[in-house]
């Protein structure tokens, strides 16, 4: 019995593989390197293969308009979407609509342009025997300003973001601008902890920052 492509994509039996694309002139659907993958098998596109794609709602004009609005912080227009219809063993049921907006970004997070402050408050970076996940504050800005902040080990938000201050960095918002992924963070020691900051929304790219996990005091 042919599987429903809509169902297997929804339950992630078949996953969508796309490359993040930074805003540029002449963006096209092919830039996403779109693939459908089931386990270790990449499905094949074509009328006599596994699926076909309708790019009507993913034209270069729609992609460009979405990217430009994202870059200037305007209300986002219609999101680029591809419609995937199963063939062969995936011909059962309805087609899957797959939005591509989350794969488009305007600015890339890099180590040179990102300043991450790992919280040491309330013993958040102290060894516990389990995964250590301290809160972090993420700031974005000019390479020179980020370098200065790192050198000064500045931590105060008002100082880092002041418009007439030394750094003039922008504080990013969790979930809206980035997501966090912590390492194992089980052992105490210098640079034994790590957290990856991955861009979302208008930001792309990912930066991993290491921090010290302090030993637990023994009384």
Legacy VTK file of the C-alpha trace (Angstrom):
# vtk DataFile Version 3.0
C-alpha trace
ASCII
DATASET POLYDATA
POINTS 219 float
0.000 0.000 0.000
1.567 3.354 -1.020
2.467 5.581 1.929
1.085 9.114 2.265
3.999 11.496 1.778
2.175 14.121 3.841
1.912 11.686 6.763
5.501 10.426 6.682
6.854 13.993 6.519
4.586 15.069 9.387
5.684 12.204 11.644
9.311 12.638 10.493
9.627 9.135 9.101
10.810 11.117 6.087
12.810 14.213 7.049
13.419 17.410 5.120
17.048 18.292 4.464
17.786 21.899 3.457
20.786 24.212 3.441
20.408 27.568 5.184
20.593 30.361 2.617
21.815 33.866 3.411
20.062 36.820 1.773
21.594 37.739 -1.573
20.481 38.882 -4.992
19.155 36.194 -7.301
18.133 33.650 -4.676
16.551 30.500 -6.111
14.966 27.294 -4.862
18.015 25.284 -5.955
20.121 27.197 -3.394
18.354 25.276 -0.605
19.655 21.923 -1.898
16.284 20.442 -0.944
16.184 16.708 -0.181
13.813 14.213 1.396
15.517 11.537 3.450
14.161 8.307 4.953
16.686 6.843 7.354
19.935 6.747 5.371
18.146 6.761 2.019
17.739 9.962 0.017
14.491 9.845 -1.935
14.612 10.489 -5.668
12.691 13.225 -7.476
10.867 12.515 -10.749
7.571 11.292 -12.157
8.776 7.688 -12.105
10.669 8.066 -8.785
9.548 8.922 -5.226
8.106 12.442 -5.532
7.653 15.546 -7.670
7.875 19.202 -6.591
5.627 22.156 -7.393
7.661 25.376 -7.011
4.806 27.751 -7.914
4.794 29.265 -4.410
8.591 29.285 -4.161
9.560 31.552 -7.047
12.754 33.657 -6.931
10.557 36.743 -6.442
8.826 35.277 -3.376
12.124 34.086 -1.897
13.787 37.485 -2.436
10.847 39.428 -0.976
10.845 37.236 2.140
14.608 37.642 2.607
14.504 41.431 2.155
11.678 41.841 4.696
13.590 39.652 7.150
16.701 41.812 6.743
14.976 45.116 7.544
12.651 43.779 10.229
9.439 44.412 8.322
6.291 42.296 8.530
7.076 39.124 6.650
5.249 38.602 3.346
3.999 35.289 1.991
6.389 32.522 3.020
8.025 30.520 0.209
6.496 27.031 0.142
7.031 23.955 -2.020
4.363 21.321 -2.529
5.671 17.770 -2.662
3.524 15.021 -4.174
4.440 11.371 -3.741
4.970 8.911 -6.554
5.505 5.144 -6.537
5.626 3.884 -2.962
4.637 7.330 -1.640
1.641 7.962 -3.893
-1.004 7.365 -1.233
-2.863 10.299 0.310
-2.432 14.052 -0.129
0.614 16.176 -0.941
2.891 17.767 1.670
3.328 21.551 1.826
6.797 22.396 3.120
7.575 26.015 4.130
11.152 27.199 3.587
11.174 30.471 5.523
13.146 29.044 8.441
16.007 28.217 6.076
16.411 31.867 4.987
18.467 34.302 7.057
19.827 37.829 6.723
22.860 37.925 9.050
25.254 35.148 10.006
26.410 34.533 13.555
30.194 34.182 13.715
32.685 33.939 16.554
34.092 37.356 15.576
30.712 39.077 15.789
29.226 37.348 18.821
29.837 37.944 22.511
28.378 35.344 24.872
28.250 35.945 28.629
27.900 32.723 30.619
26.179 33.251 33.964
28.034 32.418 37.143
25.146 33.488 39.356
23.696 31.109 41.942
26.437 28.615 41.209
25.114 27.916 37.720
28.560 26.947 36.412
29.495 24.685 39.338
29.962 20.913 39.004
26.865 18.965 40.028
27.501 15.446 38.771
24.950 16.069 36.026
24.798 18.295 32.955
25.669 21.901 33.759
23.445 24.359 31.839
24.068 27.944 32.971
22.034 30.808 31.564
23.733 32.859 28.865
23.299 36.343 27.428
24.099 36.736 23.732
25.267 40.002 22.144
25.844 40.753 18.460
27.865 43.532 16.881
30.944 44.884 15.173
34.071 42.707 15.303
36.134 45.459 16.955
33.505 46.041 19.651
33.117 42.316 20.332
36.895 41.950 20.638
37.000 44.835 23.124
34.152 43.365 25.197
35.922 40.000 25.348
39.191 41.665 26.377
37.459 43.695 29.094
35.334 40.728 30.183
32.350 43.068 30.349
29.135 41.508 31.669
26.681 44.331 32.399
23.904 44.588 29.796
23.523 48.350 30.156
27.240 48.836 29.561
27.360 46.476 26.589
24.300 47.895 24.818
24.578 51.629 25.623
24.186 53.669 22.407
26.837 56.158 23.544
29.012 53.532 25.204
32.207 51.760 24.219
30.654 48.627 22.698
27.178 49.443 21.296
26.275 45.759 21.013
22.772 44.420 20.388
21.386 41.904 22.856
19.746 39.026 20.999
16.558 37.343 22.171
16.449 33.625 22.889
14.146 31.652 20.555
13.445 34.743 18.416
17.092 35.261 17.364
18.863 32.099 18.521
18.502 28.728 20.196
20.861 27.014 22.633
22.328 23.529 22.674
24.509 22.490 25.614
27.349 20.005 25.508
27.693 17.050 27.916
29.121 19.469 30.526
29.753 16.788 33.139
33.377 17.333 34.223
34.834 20.236 36.186
37.694 22.200 34.707
38.726 25.035 32.417
36.812 24.978 29.102
35.093 21.731 30.082
31.683 23.262 29.451
30.260 24.235 26.073
27.123 25.772 24.621
26.246 26.222 20.953
24.372 29.356 19.888
22.465 28.715 16.635
20.801 31.516 14.737
17.084 31.572 13.985
14.745 34.165 12.501
16.893 36.781 10.766
20.093 35.047 11.919
21.869 31.952 10.596
25.064 30.124 11.461
26.178 28.606 14.743
28.896 29.460 17.268
30.111 27.186 20.071
31.426 28.822 23.233
33.396 27.077 25.970
33.313 27.957 29.649
34.827 26.787 32.919
32.916 24.394 35.163
33.989 25.159 38.709
34.704 22.424 41.215
32.115 21.899 43.910
33.256 23.169 47.289
33.764 20.448 49.903
33.324 21.532 53.506
LINES 1 220
219 0 1 2 3 4 5 6 7 8 9 10 11 12 13 14 15 16 17 18 19 20 21 22 23 24 25 26 27 28 29 30 31 32 33 34 35 36 37 38 39 40 41 42 43 44 45 46 47 48 49 50 51 52 53 54 55 56 57 58 59 60 61 62 63 64 65 66 67 68 69 70 71 72 73 74 75 76 77 78 79 80 81 82 83 84 85 86 87 88 89 90 91 92 93 94 95 96 97 98 99 100 101 102 103 104 105 106 107 108 109 110 111 112 113 114 115 116 117 118 119 120 121 122 123 124 125 126 127 128 129 130 131 132 133 134 135 136 137 138 139 140 141 142 143 144 145 146 147 148 149 150 151 152 153 154 155 156 157 158 159 160 161 162 163 164 165 166 167 168 169 170 171 172 173 174 175 176 177 178 179 180 181 182 183 184 185 186 187 188 189 190 191 192 193 194 195 196 197 198 199 200 201 202 203 204 205 206 207 208 209 210 211 212 213 214 215 216 217 218
